[in-house]
Amino acid sequence: EEGRRRRRSASSERESEGKRPRGERVTRQLDVDKDDAAFVLGRGGTTKRKIARVSGAEIELDERALTITMNGTAKQCDYAEDYIKFIRQQRVGPVTIDLSSSRRDDFTAYGVPADCIGFVMGRNGQTLRSMEEEWGVLMFFAKTSTQKSGDSEQLCIFGPLSARRGAELKTMSAVEHKHPGYCVDEAAGELKPVERVDGDEDDEDWGTDSILLSEENFSYALGAQGSTRRKLAAASGCIIEYVGRLACFCGYRRDRRRGKDYLRWLLEQRTGQSVVDNPRDRDDCTVLKIPSTSVAFLTGYRGESLRGVERSSHTFCFTDGSGDDEHLLIFSYSRAAREHAKEIVEDRLAEHKRLGRSSARRGDDDDDDRRRRRRDD
């Protein structure tokens, strides 16, 4: 759960602040029948909470009066009404998204090949639901009014731009795994172009960069169950997803540059030492002096102790290996995350110092015992 909350990137935070619908709050009410009320509520209220999260509106469902009350800006309530309408349509048959009357700024349509739809859905839709939860979007298969007759349904993704792009890349990763070559042009080392519906344009300075990884580097950059990829994404504030062996960096230019830097330094560690030019000049780096006698204690067996610091603080950390006193480089787009990592490290260094003094005292006591025994002999 904590990992999912941290998936909000620097790009998504700036987007939320700049694009969240503003204006006076309004209250709207919808009447529903009993079956629709249960469907919109979802198991344990999960569907209602999902609609509220994606739309930004507060939603209350009265199961006795059979009413849904929405509170938010007019635009947030518009989103919520649409999402409720789509979910009600799913209960009785296929859904069609009408794009003929107006441009939608909350919508991405992605064409999943027929042989991958079941894989993307997962058993009982669980894979799709997990992507919704991870990225804070609404996802389902439907047709759009602009499609030609006979075209298959598309995966419809609703939510803010950054969340939609993250969910889309996650979908591409699944599709490429099942259908190699569908999403990635390996010769060019980039994603194949995606046809977008009207209104689904990237913001200025927003984009996706990519780096094709070797098999060895891919395994190292992925980590156990994707842990290393998630670490780099959380620390850099960039959406990072691997589509096949293509590392994709999605977000604003500054975030993409940061994400690529972190991946480059990570891969350097596979065969040697990472080299960071002028780390003190970076606004995403905190430098902490580490006594050489404490480096092994801090990093732990095979670096697991330092990995624990990264997981707790959502940072990317490594030592620079310089001189008698090494320096720990703590990277994150978030100053608060770096400060949290610094506090954890300083506590562990203090603990190591206390342990060292205790060992020294025990050693002095042993020497005194040996001298007493010699005198007695």
C-alpha positions in Angstrom: 0.0 0.0 0.0 2.8 2.4 0.9 4.6 1.6 -2.4 1.4 2.4 -4.3 1.1 5.8 -2.6 4.7 6.6 -3.5 4.0 6.0 -7.2 3.0 9.7 -7.4 5.9 11.1 -9.4 7.3 14.7 -9.4 5.6 15.0 -12.8 2.2 13.9 -11.5 2.4 16.2 -8.4 3.1 19.2 -10.6 0.4 18.2 -13.0 -2.1 17.8 -10.2 -1.2 21.2 -8.8 -1.4 22.9 -12.2 -4.3 21.0 -13.8 -6.7 20.2 -10.9 -10.1 21.8 -11.8 -10.6 25.0 -9.9 -13.7 26.9 -9.1 -16.7 26.9 -6.8 -17.9 23.6 -5.4 -21.2 22.3 -6.5 -23.4 19.4 -5.4 -25.2 17.1 -7.7 -27.4 14.1 -7.2 -28.2 11.0 -9.3 -31.0 8.5 -8.9 -30.1 4.9 -9.4 -31.9 1.6 -9.1 -31.0 -1.1 -6.6 -28.8 -3.1 -9.0 -26.9 -0.1 -10.2 -26.3 1.1 -6.7 -24.7 -2.2 -5.8 -22.6 -2.2 -9.0 -21.4 1.4 -8.5 -20.6 0.7 -4.8 -18.5 -2.4 -5.6 -17.2 -4.9 -3.1 -16.6 -3.1 0.1 -17.1 0.2 -1.6 -14.0 -0.2 -3.8 -15.7 1.0 -7.1 -17.1 4.1 -5.4 -13.8 5.0 -3.9 -12.1 4.5 -7.3 -14.5 6.9 -9.0 -13.9 9.5 -6.3 -10.2 9.2 -6.6 -10.1 9.4 -10.4 -12.6 12.2 -10.7 -11.5 14.2 -7.6 -15.1 14.6 -6.5 -16.5 13.5 -3.1 -19.1 10.7 -3.6 -21.7 9.4 -1.2 -24.1 6.6 -2.1 -27.3 6.2 -0.1 -28.4 2.6 -0.5 -31.8 3.2 1.1 -32.7 6.3 -0.8 -31.0 5.0 -3.9 -29.2 8.3 -4.6 -25.6 9.2 -5.4 -24.4 12.6 -4.2 -21.3 14.2 -5.8 -19.5 17.3 -4.4 -16.7 19.1 -6.1 -16.0 21.5 -8.9 -18.3 21.4 -11.9 -15.6 19.6 -13.9 -14.9 17.1 -11.2 -18.7 16.3 -11.0 -18.8 16.0 -14.8 -16.0 13.4 -14.6 -17.8 11.5 -11.8 -21.1 11.5 -13.7 -19.4 10.1 -16.8 -17.5 7.4 -14.9 -20.7 6.3 -13.1 -22.5 6.2 -16.4 -19.8 4.0 -17.9 -19.8 1.6 -15.0 -23.6 1.4 -15.1 -23.4 0.5 -18.8 -20.9 -2.3 -18.1 -23.6 -4.0 -16.0 -25.9 -4.5 -18.9 -23.7 -4.7 -22.0 -20.9 -3.1 -24.1 -19.8 0.4 -23.4 -19.3 3.0 -26.1 -17.3 6.2 -25.4 -18.8 9.2 -27.3 -16.0 11.4 -28.7 -18.1 13.1 -31.3 -19.5 16.0 -29.3 -16.4 17.2 -27.4 -12.7 16.6 -26.7 -11.9 14.7 -23.6 -8.8 15.7 -21.6 -9.0 12.7 -19.2 -9.0 9.9 -21.7 -6.5 7.5 -23.4 -7.5 4.7 -25.7 -5.0 1.9 -26.3 -5.4 -0.9 -28.8 -4.6 -4.2 -27.2 -4.1 -7.1 -29.7 -6.8 -9.7 -29.4 -4.4 -12.4 -28.2 -3.3 -10.3 -25.3 -6.7 -9.1 -23.9 -7.1 -12.0 -21.5 -3.5 -11.6 -20.3 -4.0 -7.8 -19.7 -7.3 -8.5 -17.9 -6.0 -11.3 -15.7 -8.2 -13.8 -13.9 -11.5 -12.2 -13.1 -10.0 -8.8 -14.1 -7.5 -8.8 -11.3 -4.5 -7.6 -13.4 -6.5 -4.6 -14.7 -7.8 -3.8 -11.2 -4.2 -3.8 -9.8 -3.1 -1.4 -12.5 -6.1 0.9 -11.6 -5.1 0.8 -8.0 -1.4 1.4 -8.7 -1.9 4.4 -11.0 -5.2 5.8 -9.7 -7.1 5.5 -13.0 -10.3 3.9 -14.3 -9.7 1.2 -16.9 -12.0 -1.0 -19.0 -12.4 -2.3 -22.5 -14.9 -0.4 -24.7 -15.5 1.0 -28.2 -15.3 4.6 -29.1 -17.6 6.5 -31.4 -14.7 7.2 -33.8 -13.9 3.6 -34.4 -14.9 1.9 -37.6 -17.5 -0.9 -37.7 -15.9 -4.2 -36.9 -12.9 -2.8 -35.0 -12.2 -4.5 -31.7 -12.7 -2.9 -28.3 -9.9 -0.7 -27.0 -8.5 -0.4 -23.5 -10.0 2.9 -22.2 -8.0 4.7 -19.5 -9.4 7.6 -17.6 -7.6 10.0 -15.2 -4.9 12.7 -15.2 -2.2 12.6 -17.9 0.6 11.2 -15.8 -1.6 8.5 -14.4 -2.9 7.5 -17.8 0.6 7.4 -19.3 1.9 5.3 -16.4 -1.0 2.8 -16.8 -0.5 2.8 -20.6 3.2 1.9 -20.2 2.3 -0.8 -17.7 -0.2 -2.2 -20.3 2.5 -2.1 -23.0 4.8 -4.0 -20.8 2.3 -6.8 -20.4 1.5 -6.8 -24.2 5.1 -6.9 -25.2 5.7 -9.8 -22.8 2.9 -11.7 -24.4 3.3 -10.5 -28.0 7.1 -9.5 -28.5 7.6 -6.8 -31.1 4.1 -5.3 -30.9 5.1 -2.2 -28.9 8.9 -2.0 -29.3 11.0 -1.2 -32.4 14.3 -2.7 -31.3 16.2 -1.6 -34.4 15.3 2.0 -33.5 15.5 1.5 -29.8 12.2 3.1 -29.1 8.5 2.5 -28.7 6.4 2.2 -31.8 4.1 5.2 -32.4 0.7 5.1 -30.7 -2.4 6.5 -32.4 -4.1 8.9 -30.0 -7.7 10.1 -29.8 -8.4 13.9 -30.1 -7.6 15.6 -26.8 -5.1 13.0 -25.6 -2.1 15.2 -26.3 1.0 15.5 -24.1 1.6 18.7 -22.3 4.5 21.0 -23.4 7.8 19.6 -22.1 6.1 16.2 -21.4 7.4 13.2 -23.3 8.8 9.7 -23.2 12.5 8.8 -23.6 13.8 5.2 -23.9 17.0 3.2 -23.6 17.5 -0.3 -25.0 19.1 -2.5 -22.3 21.2 -5.6 -22.8 19.9 -8.8 -21.3 22.4 -8.6 -18.4 21.6 -4.9 -17.7 17.9 -5.6 -17.9 17.9 -8.2 -15.2 20.1 -6.0 -13.0 17.9 -2.9 -13.6 14.7 -4.8 -12.9 15.6 -6.3 -9.6 13.7 -9.0 -7.7 10.0 -8.6 -8.7 10.7 -5.2 -10.2 12.0 -3.8 -6.9 15.0 -1.9 -8.4 12.8 -0.3 -11.2 10.3 0.8 -8.6 13.1 2.3 -6.4 14.5 4.4 -9.3 11.0 5.6 -10.2 10.2 6.6 -6.7 13.5 8.4 -6.2 13.6 10.2 -9.5 10.0 11.3 -9.7 9.9 9.9 -13.2 7.5 7.3 -14.5 9.8 4.3 -15.3 8.6 1.2 -17.0 10.3 -1.6 -18.9 8.6 -2.6 -22.1 10.4 -5.7 -23.2 14.1 -4.7 -22.7 13.3 -1.1 -23.4 13.6 1.2 -20.4 11.0 3.9 -20.8 11.1 7.3 -18.9 7.9 9.3 -19.0 7.3 12.7 -17.6 8.6 16.3 -17.8 12.1 16.8 -19.3 13.8 17.4 -15.9 12.3 14.2 -14.4 13.2 12.1 -17.5 16.8 13.4 -17.2 16.9 12.5 -13.5 15.5 9.0 -14.2 18.1 8.3 -16.9 20.9 9.5 -14.6 19.9 7.2 -11.9 19.7 4.2 -14.2 23.1 5.0 -15.7 24.7 5.1 -12.2 22.9 1.9 -11.2 24.3 0.1 -14.2 27.8 1.4 -13.5 27.6 -0.4 -10.2 27.1 -3.7 -11.9 30.7 -3.7 -13.1 32.5 -1.1 -11.0 32.0 2.2 -9.2 29.4 4.9 -10.1 30.9 8.3 -10.9 28.8 11.4 -10.2 30.3 14.7 -11.4 29.9 17.5 -8.8 27.2 15.8 -6.7 27.0 18.8 -4.3 25.9 21.0 -7.3 22.8 18.9 -7.9 19.5 19.9 -6.3 18.5 16.2 -5.9 21.5 15.0 -3.9 22.4 15.1 -0.2 26.1 14.3 0.5 26.8 12.7 3.9 30.3 11.9 5.2 30.8 8.3 6.4 33.8 7.1 8.4 35.5 4.3 6.5 35.2 2.0 9.5 31.4 2.3 9.4 30.9 1.7 5.7 30.5 -2.1 6.0 28.1 -1.7 8.9 26.0 0.8 7.0 25.8 -1.1 3.8 25.3 -4.5 5.4 25.7 -8.0 3.8 25.5 -7.6 0.0 24.2 -4.0 0.5 20.9 -5.2 2.1 21.1 -2.7 5.0 21.5 0.3 2.6 18.7 -1.1 0.5 16.5 -1.0 3.6 17.3 2.7 4.0 16.2 3.2 0.4 13.0 1.4 0.9 12.1 3.3 4.0 12.9 6.7 2.5 12.1 6.2 -1.2 15.6 7.3 -2.2 18.5 6.0 -4.3 21.8 5.8 -2.3 25.4 4.7 -2.8 28.9 5.5 -1.6 31.5 7.3 -3.8 34.4 5.2 -2.5 36.8 8.2 -2.0 39.6 8.4 0.5 39.6 7.5 4.2 36.2 9.0 4.8 33.7 7.9 2.1 30.7 10.0 1.2 27.2 8.6 0.9 25.2 10.1 -1.9 21.5 10.3 -1.3 19.4 11.0 -4.3 15.7 11.9 -4.6 13.6 14.6 -6.3 12.0 15.1 -2.8 14.0 17.0 -0.2 11.8 15.5 2.5 12.8 12.0 1.3 16.5 12.8 1.4 16.2 14.3 4.9 14.4 11.1 6.1 17.2 9.0 4.6 19.9 11.2 6.2 18.2 10.8 9.6 18.1 7.0 9.3 21.8 6.9 8.3 22.9 9.2 11.1 21.0 7.0 13.6 22.8 3.9 12.3 26.2 5.6 12.5 25.5 6.6 16.1 24.5 3.0 16.8 27.7 1.7 15.3 29.7 4.1 17.4 28.0 2.9 20.6 28.7 -0.7 19.7 32.3 0.2 19.1 32.7 1.8 22.5 31.0 -1.3 24.1 33.4 -3.6 22.3 36.4 -1.5 23.4 35.3 -1.6 27.1 34.9 -5.4 26.9 38.4 -5.6 25.4 39.8 -3.5 28.3 38.1 -5.7 30.9 39.5 -8.8 29.2 43.0 -7.3 29.4 42.6 -6.5 33.1 41.5 -10.1 33.7 44.5 -11.5 31.9 46.9 -9.3 33.9 45.2 -10.3 37.2 45.6 -14.0 36.3 49.3 -13.6 35.5 49.9 -11.9 38.9 48.1 -14.7 40.7 50.2 -17.3 39.0 
